[in-house]
Amino acid sequence: MREPLLAGILSLLIPGIGQLYNGRILIGIIWLVLTGFSWIGSAGTLGWVVHLISAWCAYSYAKENPVRV
């Protein structure tokens, strides 16, 4: 079983880790790279937005797909 709250918190700590927890390896790596570039490219402004979206995506995926296949 996937825990949505845990997935969201993991991605809030390090973007992409919640996706890895959900079993979505490629998406997790993409979020990690995308968030890193957005932090650096916008001096942090866009980084916060992408960081929070990553956490929300990990949470919502775990909520919609609670059973590991």
N, CA, C and O atoms as a GROMACS GRO file, in nm:
protein
  276
    1MET      N    1   0.084  -0.119   0.000
    1MET     CA    2   0.000   0.000   0.000
    1MET      C    3   0.088   0.125   0.000
    1MET      O    4   0.190   0.131   0.069
    2ARG      N    5   0.047   0.220  -0.077
    2ARG     CA    6   0.117   0.350  -0.080
    2ARG      C    7   0.051   0.443   0.020
    2ARG      O    8  -0.072   0.445   0.033
    3GLU      N    9   0.131   0.518   0.089
    3GLU     CA   10   0.082   0.620   0.181
    3GLU      C   11   0.093   0.756   0.114
    3GLU      O   12   0.205   0.805   0.094
    4PRO      N   13  -0.018   0.819   0.078
    4PRO     CA   14  -0.013   0.947   0.008
    4PRO      C   15   0.061   1.056   0.086
    4PRO      O   16   0.139   1.132   0.028
    5LEU      N   17   0.038   1.062   0.216
    5LEU     CA   18   0.103   1.165   0.296
    5LEU      C   19   0.255   1.147   0.297
    5LEU      O   20   0.329   1.245   0.287
    6LEU      N   21   0.300   1.023   0.308
    6LEU     CA   22   0.443   0.996   0.305
    6LEU      C   23   0.504   1.033   0.170
    6LEU      O   24   0.612   1.091   0.164
    7ALA      N   25   0.434   1.001   0.062
    7ALA     CA   26   0.483   1.036  -0.072
    7ALA      C   27   0.496   1.187  -0.087
    7ALA      O   28   0.595   1.236  -0.142
    8GLY      N   29   0.397   1.260  -0.039
    8GLY     CA   30   0.401   1.406  -0.047
    8GLY      C   31   0.513   1.465   0.036
    8GLY      O   32   0.582   1.557  -0.008
    9ILE      N   33   0.532   1.414   0.157
    9ILE     CA   34   0.637   1.465   0.244
    9ILE      C   35   0.775   1.435   0.187
    9ILE      O   36   0.864   1.519   0.192
   10LEU      N   37   0.792   1.315   0.132
   10LEU     CA   38   0.921   1.281   0.072
   10LEU      C   39   0.955   1.375  -0.043
   10LEU      O   40   1.069   1.419  -0.056
   11SER      N   41   0.856   1.406  -0.126
   11SER     CA   42   0.881   1.498  -0.237
   11SER      C   43   0.896   1.641  -0.190
   11SER      O   44   0.959   1.723  -0.257
   12LEU      N   45   0.838   1.672  -0.076
   12LEU     CA   46   0.857   1.805  -0.021
   12LEU      C   47   0.999   1.822   0.030
   12LEU      O   48   1.057   1.930   0.020
   13LEU      N   49   1.056   1.715   0.086
   13LEU     CA   50   1.194   1.720   0.134
   13LEU      C   51   1.292   1.724   0.018
   13LEU      O   52   1.378   1.812   0.012
   14ILE      N   53   1.278   1.630  -0.074
   14ILE     CA   54   1.363   1.624  -0.193
   14ILE      C   55   1.272   1.592  -0.312
   14ILE      O   56   1.219   1.482  -0.321
   15PRO      N   57   1.254   1.688  -0.402
   15PRO     CA   58   1.163   1.665  -0.515
   15PRO      C   59   1.203   1.542  -0.595
   15PRO      O   60   1.320   1.523  -0.629
   16GLY      N   61   1.104   1.459  -0.624
   16GLY     CA   62   1.128   1.337  -0.701
   16GLY      C   63   1.135   1.212  -0.616
   16GLY      O   64   1.111   1.102  -0.666
   17ILE      N   65   1.166   1.226  -0.488
   17ILE     CA   66   1.176   1.109  -0.401
   17ILE      C   67   1.038   1.048  -0.377
   17ILE      O   68   1.026   0.926  -0.366
   18GLY      N   69   0.936   1.130  -0.369
   18GLY     CA   70   0.800   1.078  -0.354
   18GLY      C   71   0.758   0.997  -0.475
   18GLY      O   72   0.688   0.897  -0.462
   19GLN      N   73   0.800   1.041  -0.593
   19GLN     CA   74   0.770   0.965  -0.714
   19GLN      C   75   0.846   0.833  -0.714
   19GLN      O   76   0.792   0.730  -0.757
   20LEU      N   77   0.970   0.835  -0.667
   20LEU     CA   78   1.046   0.709  -0.656
   20LEU      C   79   0.977   0.615  -0.559
   20LEU      O   80   0.969   0.494  -0.584
   21TYR      N   81   0.927   0.668  -0.448
   21TYR     CA   82   0.852   0.589  -0.351
   21TYR      C   83   0.729   0.526  -0.417
   21TYR      O   84   0.691   0.413  -0.384
   22ASN      N   85   0.667   0.599  -0.508
   22ASN     CA   86   0.550   0.548  -0.579
   22ASN      C   87   0.585   0.450  -0.689
   22ASN      O   88   0.496   0.391  -0.751
   23GLY      N   89   0.715   0.430  -0.714
   23GLY     CA   90   0.757   0.336  -0.817
   23GLY      C   91   0.772   0.399  -0.955
   23GLY      O   92   0.786   0.327  -1.054
   24ARG      N   93   0.769   0.529  -0.962
   24ARG     CA   94   0.779   0.600  -1.090
   24ARG      C   95   0.920   0.657  -1.103
   24ARG      O   96   0.944   0.774  -1.076
   25ILE      N   97   1.014   0.572  -1.145
   25ILE     CA   98   1.156   0.606  -1.146
   25ILE      C   99   1.186   0.722  -1.241
   25ILE      O  100   1.247   0.821  -1.201
   26LEU      N  101   1.146   0.710  -1.365
   26LEU     CA  102   1.177   0.813  -1.465
   26LEU      C  103   1.115   0.947  -1.427
   26LEU      O  104   1.181   1.051  -1.437
   27ILE      N  105   0.990   0.947  -1.384
   27ILE     CA  106   0.923   1.071  -1.344
   27ILE      C  107   0.995   1.133  -1.225
   27ILE      O  108   1.008   1.255  -1.217
   28GLY      N  109   1.041   1.050  -1.132
   28GLY     CA  110   1.114   1.101  -1.015
   28GLY      C  111   1.242   1.170  -1.055
   28GLY      O  112   1.275   1.276  -1.002
   29ILE      N  113   1.315   1.112  -1.148
   29ILE     CA  114   1.440   1.173  -1.195
   29ILE      C  115   1.410   1.304  -1.268
   29ILE      O  116   1.482   1.403  -1.252
   30ILE      N  117   1.305   1.304  -1.348
   30ILE     CA  118   1.267   1.426  -1.421
   30ILE      C  119   1.232   1.538  -1.323
   30ILE      O  120   1.275   1.652  -1.342
   31TRP      N  121   1.153   1.507  -1.219
   31TRP     CA  122   1.118   1.609  -1.120
   31TRP      C  123   1.241   1.662  -1.049
   31TRP      O  124   1.252   1.782  -1.024
   32LEU      N  125   1.335   1.573  -1.016
   32LEU     CA  126   1.456   1.615  -0.947
   32LEU      C  127   1.537   1.712  -1.033
   32LEU      O  128   1.582   1.816  -0.984
   33VAL      N  129   1.554   1.679  -1.160
   33VAL     CA  130   1.630   1.766  -1.251
   33VAL      C  131   1.554   1.896  -1.278
   33VAL      O  132   1.612   2.004  -1.273
   34LEU      N  133   1.425   1.886  -1.306
   34LEU     CA  134   1.344   2.004  -1.335
   34LEU      C  135   1.343   2.101  -1.218
   34LEU      O  136   1.355   2.222  -1.237
   35THR      N  137   1.328   2.049  -1.098
   35THR     CA  138   1.326   2.136  -0.980
   35THR      C  139   1.462   2.201  -0.959
   35THR      O  140   1.469   2.320  -0.925
   36GLY      N  141   1.568   2.126  -0.978
   36GLY     CA  142   1.701   2.183  -0.964
   36GLY      C  143   1.724   2.299  -1.060
   36GLY      O  144   1.773   2.404  -1.021
   37PHE      N  145   1.688   2.279  -1.186
   37PHE     CA  146   1.703   2.385  -1.286
   37PHE      C  147   1.615   2.506  -1.254
   37PHE      O  148   1.657   2.620  -1.274
   38SER      N  149   1.493   2.481  -1.205
   38SER     CA  150   1.405   2.594  -1.176
   38SER      C  151   1.454   2.673  -1.054
   38SER      O  152   1.436   2.794  -1.048
   39TRP      N  153   1.515   2.605  -0.957
   39TRP     CA  154   1.573   2.677  -0.843
   39TRP      C  155   1.688   2.764  -0.889
   39TRP      O  156   1.697   2.881  -0.852
   40ILE      N  157   1.776   2.708  -0.970
   40ILE     CA  158   1.894   2.781  -1.014
   40ILE      C  159   1.856   2.890  -1.115
   40ILE      O  160   1.905   3.003  -1.106
   41GLY      N  161   1.770   2.857  -1.209
   41GLY     CA  162   1.736   2.949  -1.316
   41GLY      C  163   1.655   3.069  -1.273
   41GLY      O  164   1.661   3.174  -1.338
   42SER      N  165   1.580   3.057  -1.165
   42SER     CA  166   1.495   3.170  -1.125
   42SER      C  167   1.534   3.227  -0.990
   42SER      O  168   1.460   3.306  -0.931
   43ALA      N  169   1.650   3.190  -0.941
   43ALA     CA  170   1.698   3.237  -0.809
   43ALA      C  171   1.600   3.201  -0.698
   43ALA      O  172   1.587   3.275  -0.601
   44GLY      N  173   1.532   3.090  -0.713
   44GLY     CA  174   1.445   3.040  -0.607
   44GLY      C  175   1.297   3.064  -0.624
   44GLY      O  176   1.216   2.991  -0.566
   45THR      N  177   1.259   3.165  -0.700
   45THR     CA  178   1.118   3.199  -0.712
   45THR      C  179   1.036   3.086  -0.775
   45THR      O  180   0.940   3.038  -0.716
   46LEU      N  181   1.076   3.045  -0.893
   46LEU     CA  182   1.005   2.936  -0.961
   46LEU      C  183   1.034   2.802  -0.894
   46LEU      O  184   0.954   2.709  -0.903
   47GLY      N  185   1.146   2.792  -0.827
   47GLY     CA  186   1.183   2.669  -0.758
   47GLY      C  187   1.080   2.626  -0.655
   47GLY      O  188   1.047   2.508  -0.645
   48TRP      N  189   1.028   2.722  -0.578
   48TRP     CA  190   0.926   2.690  -0.478
   48TRP      C  191   0.800   2.635  -0.543
   48TRP      O  192   0.740   2.540  -0.494
   49VAL      N  193   0.761   2.695  -0.653
   49VAL     CA  194   0.639   2.653  -0.722
   49VAL      C  195   0.655   2.510  -0.773
   49VAL      O  196   0.567   2.426  -0.750
   50VAL      N  197   0.764   2.481  -0.841
   50VAL     CA  198   0.788   2.348  -0.896
   50VAL      C  199   0.804   2.246  -0.783
   50VAL      O  200   0.758   2.132  -0.795
   51HIS      N  201   0.868   2.286  -0.675
   51HIS     CA  202   0.888   2.201  -0.558
   51HIS      C  203   0.752   2.157  -0.501
   51HIS      O  204   0.732   2.039  -0.472
   52LEU      N  205   0.662   2.251  -0.484
   52LEU     CA  206   0.529   2.220  -0.430
   52LEU      C  207   0.446   2.137  -0.526
   52LEU      O  208   0.370   2.049  -0.484
   53ILE      N  209   0.458   2.164  -0.656
   53ILE     CA  210   0.385   2.085  -0.755
   53ILE      C  211   0.435   1.940  -0.754
   53ILE      O  212   0.355   1.847  -0.767
   54SER      N  213   0.564   1.921  -0.737
   54SER     CA  214   0.620   1.786  -0.729
   54SER      C  215   0.561   1.709  -0.611
   54SER      O  216   0.524   1.593  -0.624
   55ALA      N  217   0.553   1.776  -0.497
   55ALA     CA  218   0.496   1.712  -0.377
   55ALA      C  219   0.349   1.679  -0.399
   55ALA      O  220   0.303   1.571  -0.361
   56TRP      N  221   0.274   1.771  -0.460
   56TRP     CA  222   0.132   1.747  -0.485
   56TRP      C  223   0.112   1.630  -0.583
   56TRP      O  224   0.022   1.548  -0.564
   57CYS      N  225   0.194   1.622  -0.685
   57CYS     CA  226   0.183   1.513  -0.782
   57CYS      C  227   0.212   1.378  -0.717
   57CYS      O  228   0.143   1.280  -0.745
   58ALA      N  229   0.312   1.372  -0.631
   58ALA     CA  230   0.344   1.247  -0.562
   58ALA      C  231   0.229   1.207  -0.470
   58ALA      O  232   0.191   1.090  -0.465
   59TYR      N  233   0.174   1.304  -0.399
   59TYR     CA  234   0.062   1.278  -0.308
   59TYR      C  235  -0.061   1.229  -0.386
   59TYR      O  236  -0.123   1.129  -0.348
   60SER      N  237  -0.096   1.300  -0.492
   60SER     CA  238  -0.218   1.264  -0.565
   60SER      C  239  -0.204   1.130  -0.636
   60SER      O  240  -0.301   1.054  -0.645
   61TYR      N  241  -0.084   1.098  -0.688
   61TYR     CA  242  -0.066   0.968  -0.753
   61TYR      C  243  -0.081   0.855  -0.651
   61TYR      O  244  -0.146   0.754  -0.678
   62ALA      N  245  -0.022   0.872  -0.533
   62ALA     CA  246  -0.032   0.769  -0.430
   62ALA      C  247  -0.176   0.755  -0.382
   62ALA      O  248  -0.220   0.645  -0.347
   63LYS      N  249  -0.250   0.865  -0.380
   63LYS     CA  250  -0.389   0.860  -0.336
   63LYS      C  251  -0.477   0.789  -0.439
   63LYS      O  252  -0.568   0.714  -0.403
   64GLU      N  253  -0.450   0.813  -0.567
   64GLU     CA  254  -0.530   0.753  -0.674
   64GLU      C  255  -0.490   0.607  -0.701
   64GLU      O  256  -0.572   0.529  -0.750
   65ASN      N  257  -0.366   0.571  -0.668
   65ASN     CA  258  -0.316   0.435  -0.694
   65ASN      C  259  -0.256   0.379  -0.565
   65ASN      O  260  -0.134   0.366  -0.555
   66PRO      N  261  -0.338   0.344  -0.468
   66PRO     CA  262  -0.287   0.304  -0.338
   66PRO      C  263  -0.221   0.165  -0.337
   66PRO      O  264  -0.140   0.136  -0.248
   67VAL      N  265  -0.253   0.081  -0.432
   67VAL     CA  266  -0.201  -0.055  -0.433
   67VAL      C  267  -0.086  -0.064  -0.531
   67VAL      O  268  -0.098  -0.021  -0.646
   68ARG      N  269   0.026  -0.119  -0.486
   68ARG     CA  270   0.141  -0.139  -0.574
   68ARG      C  271   0.113  -0.257  -0.666
   68ARG      O  272   0.060  -0.360  -0.624
   69VAL      N  273   0.149  -0.240  -0.794
   69VAL     CA  274   0.125  -0.346  -0.891
   69VAL      C  275   0.253  -0.419  -0.922
   69VAL      O  276   0.253  -0.512  -1.003
   0.00000   0.00000   0.00000
